[in-house]
Amino acid sequence: MPKPIAENWFTVEHLSDGVSRIYEPHMADWLRCNIWHVRGRDRDLVIDTGMGVRPMLEEMTQLTQRPVTAIVTHSHFDHSGGLYEFKTRCCHPVEAPTMAAPTLANTVADTGYVRAEAFTALPYEGFSYKDYFVRPAPITDMLDEGDVIDLGDRVFDVMHLPGHSPGSIALYEKETGLLFSGDVVYDGELLDDLFHSNAEHLAESLNRLRELPVNTVHAGHYMSFDRQKLRTIIDEYLAGGRRPGDLDAWIRGEMEKTGE
Ligand SMILES: [Zn+2]
């Protein structure tokens, strides 16, 4: 049966602390990335940008009310695909070359996650997952450990947390205890075996997060969680759990869970 063309590609959920979660409901939930919109007095933040298969700024007019700093927590396709749309584009210097010249390999779009089952509806007539690619989005501002992002009335500290990828960053707002963690930690199976992953570095990064007085983690995938859950996820990973294993079997299992 041919898949329908999606009318709206994005869905927004307004949360507390001036944070909205934008997501692509027609991406299977095992691939779907959270796009975080954080409102500030002078500027807004967009943290991660989704697949980039439909223009986000046309559909999400709330993103054009103030200047936006767009940050990718890392360069993987499901987070970086939409970065090209923004004027101010940030990531860690280690992954900036990927954003200037993305390929299927360096954005990990060649790992088997981009497949027909990943799309429950199509972004436009004639779309095929086989044609998927990430558009170049040269970085305008590098972000590294210790940098501070100031939105006028709120500030975010940049943490460099390598492991899932070498240039993974997280953003931490001390005032509210919000942590935007990207793929360093989320409530699912954590990936430490991609071509540029380093499991030892990921363990060090998670040990750092374990001691951070966070209130809420807004992660790169799945739902948000509190500090206690953060510690549980980290402890389970460090004890050898929370790894997806065989990709095809894992995707089949995830699809059975959600009845897709
Ligand atoms: Zn990733």
Residues whose N, C-alpha, C, O or C-beta is under 5 A from the ligand:
A	BS01	ZN	H76 D183
